[in-house]
């Protein structure tokens, strides 16, 4: 055991002793302490039982699994929480389990299975209802609950964890502020530094990191879980919310609830640490209500509230409650190209936007999603009619963006007319963690050009980027909104670089405006290199973004006033196929994941539009080239797309992009020279394919 782990345990022991002394039994329940569930003399293999009273009889059972970062803490820390649950009519089995480095997840999951066997063998003695056994865990304990659920339902997980089918099948699972993706623990989380130091060796074990990550084991058939958290959890809130987003996008049924600080400041595992808080009682009563409902043979009790980002509490960063804000510019953020090694510091990026309707004021939304720490804006402004307008946040021209908590800038009172053009300039003194390259005419300048009208005479852009046709990355801005009359319906284009380049989306947006005025807006959610069902491995390729099924919540469902989505992803799922990933990347998997995503979008009330994949023979990219086999897969997918009947409408640009007399060749003059990405003429041709009445569902 290393010194860091020893220190962490000593601190936790003192906390446990203090809690036991302060709260010997707050809820007048009957308790039996330190019962061995394995006869090896180890404190790790002891449990407590809490019951409403000494003669409780047969009752449902809750197994309580403590947290502690996998390396510390014991059941006593959760005693008061378990007593509260027991007071509501349950037997609560509060267990210890083997900690690291004496064991790892596999050992801990085995311990949970041993407790389930012990409950089965001692049911008559203690009044356990073995048909109604539930698991609840907090933080690392929440992750163990997830791993246990995986081992119960997924054979390969059971084999990895070294367990057989349990003698008792848990009927429900509740997770408080759970850690979910062990891979993210390496790079994120303000309160995880101690964990990284004490578990460094284990966190470098690739097989372990994969097998213990919910990305690996959370598949079809994963059981329903109840997830609860608070936005003020500064340890794993981001992980917990991503777990919810992942389950939402995979169509895995679950309940998710965020508890907001009212009378008390809520922290990590607040309802376990401070069960007497009013907010904690609400959370714990929700757990009881959920388990009680399942014990009666029902399924879901509580409808999961719509996920929302936590609002600013101070006012100046808060979105206006008025409903007349409309998005006029959007980009789906990803990490910088090549891990940011090609990006230089002390740079200003400039690009122009056209105002689609008269407006009175304007604001920006900024997001830092991929950063390990808060993002930084050192200057942001608009230039209009030879006048510079600073964009501020809380009155400041330089400000930070918290990780995964988007902020709105102060509103800029600036009446603008339809068709007018304004220039946006954004300056970063240091590097940046989030950007996208969607503006072909964007320019990059050395130094700060966000505080004066004049621009440096030299444009700073790496030669390699120019040669590859990559536009300058625009950092942190994910939306620009205007305050105007009326409310638009947003049609989101969910795609890859073919979408992100704006060569077909801009002409289509113009057609929509000419036909329907300001009733509809086309929202670009394309990311260069993006796949629907796959994330290309390696830090250098994080710029390809999270796979579509992961980012769908943020880049489609979280966009306000969403009316329809155009699903334009899939070409990279085919292009990136190689000998090592064919089990993940194949046409059957692409069809299966597309079906899931369509179902999720429909479940949210969106119209879903399909778009055939462009031909690719002749394309030679850094991550893959088109072969006859890949071209066959593309054609098979397009055939399925056009005939599956899942979509409200399928646009077929393939038909006009193919060279005459061929089935696999991009027409010369319609691609930019690489046989895959459309030129400006090709983009206009794609836009012209769309039947606007079928796209919108209106007869015009």
VOGU-3710 file (C-alpha; in Angstrom, 3 decimals, decimal comma):
1> xxxxxxxxxx> 0,000/0,000/0,000  1,460/3,373/-0,971  1,668/6,400/1,307  -1,106/8,294/-0,516  -3,571/5,432/0,013  -2,556/5,091/3,666  -3,106/8,807/4,274  -6,501/8,719/2,522  -7,604/5,813/4,688  -6,440/7,465/7,901
11> xxxxxxxxxx> -8,474/10,567/7,073  -11,494/8,426/6,227  -11,143/6,430/9,465  -11,249/9,652/11,457  -14,337/10,786/9,546  -16,015/7,439/10,193  -15,237/7,560/13,912  -16,603/11,108/14,166  -19,821/10,188/12,362  -20,373/7,099/14,503
21> xxxxxxxxxx> -19,866/9,117/17,696  -22,200/11,889/16,533  -24,922/9,623/15,132  -25,032/6,268/16,932  -28,616/5,598/15,772  -30,608/8,600/14,675  -33,688/6,823/13,364  -34,444/4,363/16,183  -33,991/1,318/13,984  -32,838/-2,110/15,107
31> xxxxxxxxxx> -29,262/-2,756/14,050  -26,888/-5,708/14,018  -23,280/-4,759/13,345  -20,135/-6,425/12,024  -21,642/-9,703/10,852  -19,146/-11,661/8,690  -20,431/-12,655/5,256  -17,188/-14,510/4,522  -15,483/-16,420/7,316  -11,942/-15,227/6,632
41> xxxxxxxxxx> -11,599/-12,791/9,517  -11,276/-9,777/7,226  -12,970/-6,492/8,129  -13,606/-6,102/4,400  -16,054/-9,004/4,609  -18,380/-7,733/7,312  -21,819/-6,179/7,067  -24,424/-4,435/9,208  -28,182/-5,028/9,122  -30,662/-2,252/9,873
51> xxxxxxxxxx> -34,369/-3,038/10,290  -37,377/-0,896/11,268  -37,570/-2,771/14,577  -36,461/-6,018/16,182  -39,568/-7,880/15,023  -39,898/-6,470/11,528  -40,745/-9,725/9,786  -40,276/-10,294/6,060  -39,381/-7,081/4,214  -37,676/-6,043/0,962
61> xxxxxxxxxx> -33,894/-5,667/1,179  -31,631/-2,787/0,170  -27,910/-3,541/-0,163  -25,945/-0,369/0,663  -22,532/0,006/-1,066  -20,337/2,833/0,205  -18,081/5,107/-1,859  -14,604/6,349/-1,058  -12,724/6,521/-4,343  -12,155/2,739/-4,465
71> xxxxxxxxxx> -9,305/3,058/-1,961  -10,868/4,157/1,334  -14,042/4,456/3,428  -16,057/1,754/5,186  -19,687/0,886/5,793  -19,854/3,090/8,891  -19,787/6,199/6,690  -23,122/5,103/5,214  -24,649/3,962/8,505  -26,896/6,980/9,032
81> xxxxxxxxxx> -28,078/6,830/5,408  -28,834/3,110/5,719  -30,697/3,687/8,973  -32,896/6,276/7,298  -33,750/3,865/4,469  -34,507/1,113/7,015  -36,864/3,406/8,909  -39,039/3,506/5,793  -39,817/-0,210/5,830  -36,778/-2,054/4,457
91> xxxxxxxxxx> -34,074/-4,323/5,758  -30,819/-2,592/4,840  -27,626/-4,621/4,438  -24,702/-2,185/4,692  -21,576/-3,946/3,415  -17,830/-3,533/3,414  -15,901/-4,689/0,354  -12,269/-5,151/-0,601  -10,488/-1,882/-1,366  -7,577/-1,158/-3,673
101> xxxxxxxxxx> -4,715/-2,150/-3,608  -5,789/-5,297/-1,718  -8,213/-5,873/-4,584  -9,707/-4,158/-7,635  -13,158/-3,906/-9,210  -13,203/-7,611/-9,891  -12,634/-8,415/-6,227  -15,214/-5,818/-5,156  -17,857/-7,131/-7,563  -17,197/-10,652/-6,268
111> xxxxxxxxxx> -17,816/-9,321/-2,751  -21,192/-7,923/-3,818  -22,126/-11,315/-5,278  -21,015/-12,976/-2,013  -23,353/-10,665/-0,074  -26,230/-11,613/-2,399  -25,495/-15,283/-1,667  -25,319/-14,554/2,059  -28,722/-12,842/1,929  -30,172/-15,902/0,197
121> xxxxxxxxxx> -28,696/-18,277/2,772  -29,815/-16,214/5,792  -33,193/-15,033/4,535  -35,226/-17,005/7,070  -33,091/-15,874/9,983  -33,417/-12,160/9,233  -36,709/-11,861/7,342  -35,230/-11,036/3,943  -37,680/-10,982/1,022  -35,380/-12,539/-1,588
131> xxxxxxxxxx> -37,793/-11,648/-4,392  -37,276/-7,956/-3,692  -33,584/-7,178/-3,268  -32,282/-3,769/-4,386  -28,814/-2,251/-4,702  -27,851/1,340/-3,962  -24,383/2,867/-4,054  -22,753/6,274/-3,986  -19,731/7,537/-5,925  -17,384/4,551/-6,355
141> xxxxxxxxxx> -20,138/2,422/-4,814  -22,445/3,631/-7,582  -19,917/2,398/-10,103  -19,816/-0,993/-8,367  -23,596/-1,125/-8,653  -23,228/-0,524/-12,412  -20,559/-3,238/-12,684  -22,765/-5,638/-10,723  -25,706/-4,915/-13,030  -23,407/-5,600/-15,989
151> xxxxxxxxxx> -22,225/-8,903/-14,513  -25,838/-9,915/-13,864  -26,977/-9,204/-17,432  -23,890/-9,557/-19,661  -22,079/-12,879/-19,849  -18,711/-11,442/-20,912  -18,753/-9,054/-17,929  -19,536/-11,919/-15,579  -16,578/-13,855/-16,982  -14,250/-10,863/-16,590
161> xxxxxxxxxx> -15,362/-10,207/-13,006  -15,109/-13,936/-12,235  -18,688/-14,442/-11,032  -21,523/-16,807/-11,843  -25,213/-16,025/-12,091  -26,231/-14,703/-8,649  -28,478/-16,754/-6,414  -30,604/-13,626/-6,041  -31,401/-11,369/-8,983  -31,485/-7,696/-7,910
171> xxxxxxxxxx> -34,779/-6,082/-8,788  -33,646/-2,462/-8,931  -30,623/-0,196/-8,762  -30,125/3,358/-7,449  -26,939/5,354/-8,025  -25,993/8,490/-6,067  -23,431/10,759/-7,784  -21,880/7,718/-9,472  -18,514/7,510/-11,125  -19,243/5,906/-14,469
181> xxxxxxxxxx> -16,457/6,001/-17,019  -13,145/4,952/-15,499  -11,317/6,205/-18,595  -12,471/9,763/-17,934  -11,274/9,588/-14,330  -7,717/9,792/-15,647  -8,166/13,265/-17,101  -11,132/14,917/-15,410  -12,690/15,784/-12,067  -11,606/18,450/-9,633
191> xxxxxxxxxx> -11,693/16,075/-6,647  -9,976/13,070/-8,229  -6,271/13,909/-7,867  -5,893/11,682/-4,791  -7,539/8,820/-6,652  -5,140/9,158/-9,591  -2,133/9,081/-7,267  -3,302/6,095/-5,253  -4,600/4,044/-8,214  -2,082/5,069/-10,874
201> xxxxxxxxxx> -0,959/1,540/-11,756  -4,478/0,197/-12,109  -5,597/3,169/-14,188  -2,895/2,272/-16,719  -4,281/-1,254/-17,191  -6,053/-1,009/-20,580  -8,158/-4,148/-20,228  -9,270/-3,114/-16,775  -10,131/0,417/-17,900  -12,189/-0,945/-20,776
211> xxxxxxxxxx> -14,022/-3,688/-18,910  -14,935/-1,396/-16,008  -16,208/1,447/-18,231  -19,921/1,700/-18,896  -19,126/2,349/-22,567  -18,106/-1,296/-22,796  -20,772/-3,095/-20,803  -23,831/-0,893/-21,231  -25,667/-2,527/-24,126  -29,175/-3,666/-25,018
221> xxxxxxxxxx> -30,723/-5,488/-22,109  -29,000/-3,392/-19,441  -31,441/-3,062/-16,521  -33,262/0,092/-15,498  -31,438/2,277/-12,963  -32,319/5,400/-10,980  -29,540/8,023/-11,115  -29,500/11,016/-8,785  -26,992/13,847/-8,546  -26,599/17,569/-7,955
231> xxxxxxxxxx> -25,019/20,202/-10,230  -22,956/21,387/-7,249  -21,106/18,054/-7,057  -17,591/19,157/-8,047  -16,184/15,624/-8,072  -18,078/13,546/-10,660  -21,121/15,581/-11,730  -19,887/15,739/-15,324  -19,352/11,971/-15,367  -22,823/11,362/-13,945
241> xxxxxxxxxx> -24,487/13,613/-16,499  -22,579/11,953/-19,358  -23,736/8,576/-18,071  -27,311/9,836/-18,345  -26,701/11,250/-21,821  -25,137/7,996/-22,981  -28,061/5,937/-21,705  -30,511/8,387/-23,253  -28,822/8,165/-26,650  -28,561/4,368/-26,459
251> xxxxxxxxxx> -32,243/4,078/-25,625  -31,541/2,414/-22,258  -34,475/3,059/-19,951  -33,530/4,879/-16,732  -34,594/7,646/-14,367  -32,364/10,669/-13,908  -32,915/13,458/-11,397  -30,876/16,478/-10,347  -31,394/17,997/-6,895  -30,796/21,731/-6,568
261> xxxxxxxxxx> -29,429/23,453/-3,463  -32,225/25,299/-1,681  -31,769/25,475/2,082  -28,314/23,849/2,051  -25,277/23,732/-0,217  -25,331/20,246/-1,704  -22,045/18,447/-2,252  -20,860/15,135/-3,648  -23,057/12,286/-2,228  -24,982/14,896/-0,219
271> xxxxxxxxxx> -27,857/12,563/0,696  -25,448/10,027/2,206  -23,236/12,500/4,065  -26,074/14,735/5,307  -29,282/12,671/5,259  -31,082/15,179/7,498  -30,932/17,961/4,903  -34,352/18,696/3,436  -32,929/18,097/-0,051  -31,372/14,815/1,123
281> xxxxxxxxxx> -34,677/13,607/2,544  -36,297/14,365/-0,802  -33,631/12,354/-2,638  -33,719/9,435/-0,210  -37,519/9,382/-0,233  -37,346/9,195/-4,041  -35,104/6,116/-3,725  -37,588/4,546/-1,301  -40,527/5,419/-3,540  -38,772/3,917/-6,546
291> xxxxxxxxxx> -37,825/0,677/-4,794  -41,275/0,381/-3,191  -42,925/0,707/-6,565  -40,684/-1,989/-8,041  -41,379/-4,229/-5,043  -45,057/-4,094/-5,958  -44,235/-5,550/-9,365  -44,304/-2,266/-11,308  -41,703/-0,653/-13,570  -40,860/3,031/-13,844
301> xxxxxxxxxx> -42,443/5,283/-11,226  -40,948/8,718/-11,854  -40,649/10,318/-15,253  -37,061/11,471/-15,853  -36,934/15,273/-16,036  -35,458/16,755/-19,192  -31,724/17,222/-18,840  -30,735/20,836/-18,573  -27,517/22,609/-17,860  -27,390/24,216/-14,401
311> xxxxxxxxxx> -28,425/27,857/-14,624  -26,241/30,727/-13,485  -27,388/31,923/-10,062  -25,973/35,425/-10,195  -28,228/36,847/-12,879  -25,822/38,389/-15,382  -24,945/35,057/-16,945  -28,502/33,814/-16,897  -30,427/33,362/-20,142  -33,299/35,790/-20,491
321> xxxxxxxxxx> -36,657/34,191/-19,646  -38,133/35,789/-22,755  -38,912/33,217/-25,468  -37,994/35,403/-28,424  -34,368/34,339/-28,668  -33,540/32,552/-31,913  -30,329/30,774/-32,937  -28,732/32,260/-36,059  -25,349/30,509/-35,902  -24,308/27,206/-34,360
331> xxxxxxxxxx> -21,393/24,814/-34,370  -20,957/21,419/-32,699  -17,762/21,634/-30,709  -14,926/19,118/-30,799  -11,316/19,067/-29,631  -8,690/20,997/-31,650  -7,151/19,302/-34,673  -4,250/16,925/-33,908  -4,665/17,397/-30,183  -4,042/21,132/-30,511
341> xxxxxxxxxx> -0,391/20,769/-31,544  -1,048/22,673/-34,764  -2,813/25,552/-33,024  -0,733/28,540/-32,000  -1,296/30,870/-29,074  -1,964/34,590/-29,101  -4,337/34,410/-32,070  -7,543/36,130/-33,140  -10,074/34,311/-35,329  -12,411/36,405/-37,470
351> xxxxxxxxxx> -15,508/35,345/-39,421  -18,681/36,905/-40,796  -22,317/36,027/-40,147  -25,427/37,194/-41,951  -28,431/38,325/-39,919  -31,481/36,392/-41,226  -34,181/38,608/-39,656  -34,596/41,988/-38,010  -33,535/41,938/-34,370  -33,104/44,217/-31,370
361> xxxxxxxxxx> -30,251/42,557/-29,511  -27,784/39,710/-29,642  -25,922/37,291/-27,334  -23,415/34,428/-27,500  -23,423/31,065/-25,777  -20,021/29,574/-25,009  -19,184/26,037/-23,976  -16,052/24,237/-22,754  -16,762/20,514/-23,097  -13,437/18,848/-23,871
371> xxxxxxxxxx> -11,251/20,835/-21,486  -9,687/19,461/-18,323  -10,060/22,929/-16,822  -12,120/26,037/-17,509  -11,780/27,641/-20,930  -10,651/31,223/-21,326  -11,832/34,065/-23,555  -9,443/37,029/-23,697  -11,455/39,115/-26,131  -14,736/38,865/-28,050
381> xxxxxxxxxx> -16,395/41,514/-30,171  -18,661/42,332/-33,100  -17,691/44,698/-35,871  -20,572/46,337/-37,705  -20,546/49,387/-39,991  -16,953/50,169/-39,051  -17,721/50,195/-35,340  -16,497/47,737/-32,710  -18,906/46,375/-30,076  -17,264/44,469/-27,178
391> xxxxxxxxxx> -19,027/41,305/-25,997  -18,785/40,887/-22,235  -19,712/38,432/-19,495  -20,764/40,001/-16,187  -19,339/43,226/-17,558  -15,863/41,776/-18,183  -14,136/41,473/-21,548  -11,947/38,584/-20,360  -13,644/35,668/-18,609  -13,635/31,923/-17,987
401> xxxxxxxxxx> -16,026/29,190/-19,139  -16,587/26,387/-16,585  -16,156/22,855/-17,918  -19,438/21,554/-19,348  -21,469/24,448/-17,926  -22,262/26,795/-20,816  -22,531/30,515/-20,195  -24,451/33,255/-21,999  -22,735/36,572/-22,553  -24,296/39,842/-21,542
411> xxxxxxxxxx> -26,943/40,933/-24,044  -25,749/43,442/-26,631  -28,371/46,034/-27,573  -27,762/46,400/-31,299  -30,685/46,710/-33,734  -29,820/44,881/-36,959  -31,754/44,443/-40,180  -32,343/41,281/-42,176  -29,513/40,675/-44,634  -26,939/42,767/-42,799
421> xxxxxxxxxx> -23,501/41,258/-42,184  -21,494/41,494/-38,975  -17,957/40,350/-38,244  -17,182/38,255/-35,152  -13,686/38,335/-33,637  -12,543/36,081/-30,790  -9,104/36,270/-29,169  -7,293/33,643/-27,098  -3,985/34,477/-25,466  -3,415/30,828/-24,581
431> xxxxxxxxxx> -4,571/27,674/-26,313  -8,092/26,306/-26,285  -9,752/22,935/-25,729  -12,903/23,254/-27,864  -13,492/24,489/-31,400  -14,778/23,539/-34,839  -13,908/24,506/-38,403  -17,149/25,406/-40,129  -16,397/28,808/-41,657  -14,511/28,517/-44,940
441> xxxxxxxxxx> -13,802/32,241/-45,060  -12,622/32,505/-41,444  -9,241/34,161/-40,955  -6,643/33,887/-38,209  -4,460/36,800/-37,116  -1,515/37,037/-34,783  -2,177/39,034/-31,628  -5,302/40,583/-30,141  -7,564/42,047/-32,815  -10,678/42,023/-30,603
451> xxxxxxxxxx> -9,990/45,392/-28,978  -9,456/47,597/-32,013  -10,901/48,026/-35,485  -7,576/47,602/-37,228  -6,388/44,117/-38,188  -2,806/42,853/-38,445  -1,551/42,792/-42,003  -0,359/39,185/-41,876  -2,650/36,196/-41,607  -1,318/33,447/-39,369
461> xxxxxxxxxx> -2,397/29,997/-40,519  -0,215/26,926/-40,784  0,606/25,893/-44,342  -0,368/22,263/-43,674  -3,891/23,360/-42,737  -4,288/25,366/-45,939  -3,107/22,431/-48,027  -5,646/20,088/-46,391  -8,487/22,552/-46,840  -8,992/22,876/-43,067
471> xxxxxxxxxx> -10,490/26,181/-41,965  -9,319/28,025/-38,830  -10,945/26,644/-35,687  -13,442/28,908/-33,916  -13,022/28,351/-30,173  -15,753/27,915/-27,559  -18,668/29,632/-29,356  -21,450/27,117/-29,883  -24,399/29,477/-30,486  -25,115/33,034/-31,502
481> xxxxxxxxxx> -28,684/34,135/-30,803  -30,762/37,195/-31,637  -33,800/38,648/-29,904  -36,483/39,126/-32,540  -40,163/38,892/-33,294  -41,605/35,410/-33,612  -40,170/31,977/-32,870  -38,446/29,788/-35,460  -38,497/25,991/-35,827  -34,994/24,551/-35,841
491> xxxxxxxxxx> -33,973/21,802/-38,256  -30,690/20,302/-37,028  -28,269/18,758/-39,512  -26,405/15,997/-37,664  -23,391/15,162/-39,761  -19,643/14,990/-40,381  -17,221/17,149/-42,375  -19,497/17,102/-45,442  -22,004/18,928/-43,240  -19,544/20,972/-41,153
501> xxxxxxxxxx> -18,047/22,655/-44,248  -21,387/24,445/-44,783  -21,229/23,997/-48,553  -24,668/22,397/-48,792  -26,260/23,530/-45,522  -25,926/27,262/-46,292  -27,617/26,991/-49,720  -30,360/24,832/-48,188  -30,863/27,370/-45,388  -31,193/30,096/-48,021
511> xxxxxxxxxx> -33,833/28,074/-49,901  -35,780/27,588/-46,654  -35,709/31,300/-45,924  -36,848/32,202/-49,427  -39,739/29,745/-49,189  -40,854/30,151/-45,573  -39,333/33,406/-44,370  -38,102/33,171/-40,768  -40,313/30,232/-39,829  -37,444/27,716/-40,078
521> xxxxxxxxxx> -33,715/27,759/-39,391  -31,098/25,179/-40,361  -28,712/24,368/-37,497  -25,309/22,926/-38,423  -24,211/20,139/-36,026  -21,508/18,616/-38,204  -18,046/17,637/-36,957  -15,070/16,858/-39,181  -14,169/13,153/-39,113  -17,193/12,216/-37,004
531> xxxxxxxxxx> -18,719/8,733/-36,966  -22,155/7,605/-35,883  -21,041/4,600/-33,825  -17,242/4,789/-33,447  -14,574/6,999/-31,897  -11,231/6,821/-33,671  -8,632/5,862/-31,034  -5,811/8,150/-29,986  -5,527/11,640/-28,539  -4,614/13,105/-31,912
541> xxxxxxxxxx> -8,048/12,181/-33,272  -10,196/13,721/-30,526  -10,979/16,441/-33,068  -13,281/13,889/-34,729  -15,575/14,365/-31,744  -17,537/11,907/-29,675  -19,437/9,355/-31,712  -22,862/10,414/-32,861  -24,775/8,216/-30,432  -22,905/9,949/-27,580
551> xxxxxxxxxx> -23,109/13,543/-28,719  -26,700/13,382/-29,971  -28,036/14,751/-26,718  -25,807/17,810/-26,663  -25,812/18,546/-30,389  -29,426/17,724/-31,234  -31,776/17,135/-28,320  -30,458/19,963/-26,143  -31,009/22,546/-28,883  -34,137/24,605/-28,087
561> xxxxxxxxxx> -37,093/24,667/-30,468  -35,874/21,554/-32,287  -38,413/20,548/-34,929  -36,592/18,090/-37,169  -33,215/16,436/-37,592  -31,419/15,510/-40,811  -29,331/12,407/-40,156  -26,274/12,805/-42,380  -23,756/10,619/-40,533  -22,266/7,300/-41,611
571> xxxxxxxxxx> -19,688/7,789/-44,354  -16,796/7,666/-41,850  -18,205/4,527/-40,221  -17,537/2,944/-43,606  -14,336/4,773/-44,529  -12,547/3,981/-41,240  -13,071/0,207/-41,482  -9,900/-1,855/-41,108  -8,848/-5,315/-39,970  -8,750/-4,295/-36,300
581> xxxxxxxxxx> -12,193/-2,708/-35,998  -14,490/-4,692/-38,287  -16,401/-6,029/-35,281  -17,391/-2,430/-34,470  -17,415/-0,885/-37,946  -19,560/-2,732/-40,450  -22,723/-1,973/-42,344  -24,926/-4,046/-40,038  -23,691/-2,120/-37,002  -24,252/1,171/-38,851
591> xxxxxxxxxx> -27,835/0,218/-39,670  -28,473/-0,966/-36,116  -27,169/2,264/-34,541  -29,069/4,374/-37,079  -32,289/2,591/-36,128  -31,644/3,315/-32,453  -30,953/6,984/-33,088  -34,072/7,375/-35,234  -36,117/5,809/-32,432  -34,649/8,232/-29,872
601> xxxxxxxxxx> -35,306/11,280/-32,054  -38,856/10,152/-32,747  -39,375/9,586/-29,040  -38,577/13,267/-28,515  -41,183/14,294/-31,084  -38,802/15,238/-33,922  -39,299/14,746/-37,616  -36,429/12,561/-38,827  -34,957/13,044/-42,305  -32,498/10,628/-43,887
611> xxxxxxxxxx> -29,802/11,561/-46,386  -27,993/9,078/-48,606  -24,226/8,798/-48,282  -22,074/10,337/-51,012  -19,872/8,155/-53,250  -16,260/7,809/-52,135  -14,229/5,706/-54,603  -10,886/7,391/-55,136  -10,784/9,003/-51,693  -7,503/8,483/-49,790
621> xxxxxxxxxx> -7,650/9,911/-46,281  -5,324/9,762/-43,299  -7,616/7,349/-41,462  -8,898/5,296/-44,365  -9,334/4,957/-48,102  -12,288/3,730/-50,071  -12,135/0,180/-51,420  -14,607/-1,845/-53,449  -15,788/-3,556/-50,245  -16,403/-0,226/-48,517
631> xxxxxxxxxx> -18,208/1,076/-51,569  -20,440/-2,007/-51,526  -21,234/-1,282/-47,862  -22,091/2,318/-48,717  -24,483/1,210/-51,449  -26,038/-1,410/-49,154  -26,612/1,224/-46,477  -28,175/3,638/-48,971  -30,488/0,933/-50,279  -31,612/0,183/-46,727
641> xxxxxxxxxx> -31,999/3,906/-45,973  -34,305/4,485/-48,920  -36,466/1,426/-48,286  -36,609/0,975/-44,506  -39,628/3,225/-43,973  -38,253/4,704/-40,738  -37,846/8,266/-41,981  -40,374/11,013/-42,630  -38,434/11,790/-45,790  -35,211/10,619/-47,424
651> xxxxxxxxxx> -33,197/13,064/-49,527  -31,062/11,347/-52,158  -28,043/13,463/-53,153  -26,222/10,311/-54,275  -28,365/10,286/-57,400  -27,036/13,635/-58,635  -23,471/13,275/-57,350  -22,647/10,054/-59,245  -20,681/10,285/-62,453  -22,963/9,269/-65,313
661> xxxxxxxxxx> -22,818/5,538/-65,993  -21,148/4,675/-62,659  -22,349/3,549/-59,224  -19,299/4,510/-57,166  -17,629/7,630/-58,609  -18,188/11,229/-57,478  -18,972/13,450/-60,492  -16,026/15,581/-61,553  -16,528/19,233/-60,726  -18,881/18,467/-57,825
671> xxxxxxxxxx> -16,164/17,373/-55,387  -13,279/19,501/-54,094  -10,656/17,242/-55,643  -10,561/14,448/-53,056  -13,519/12,422/-54,456  -15,533/12,741/-51,221  -16,180/16,296/-50,056  -18,422/18,475/-52,210  -17,151/21,614/-53,842  -19,286/24,748/-53,666
681> xxxxxxxxxx> -21,066/23,627/-56,838  -21,515/20,181/-55,331  -22,924/21,685/-52,150  -25,486/23,682/-54,100  -26,426/20,523/-56,020  -27,033/18,668/-52,734  -29,162/21,539/-51,415  -31,252/21,556/-54,600  -32,119/17,868/-54,117  -34,279/18,652/-51,097
691> xxxxxxxxxx> -38,040/18,843/-51,515  -38,811/21,594/-49,003  -42,409/20,537/-48,449  -41,253/17,031/-47,495  -38,416/18,404/-45,385  -40,719/20,635/-43,345  -43,865/18,556/-43,591  -45,724/21,574/-44,980  -47,380/21,971/-48,355  -46,174/25,238/-49,835
//
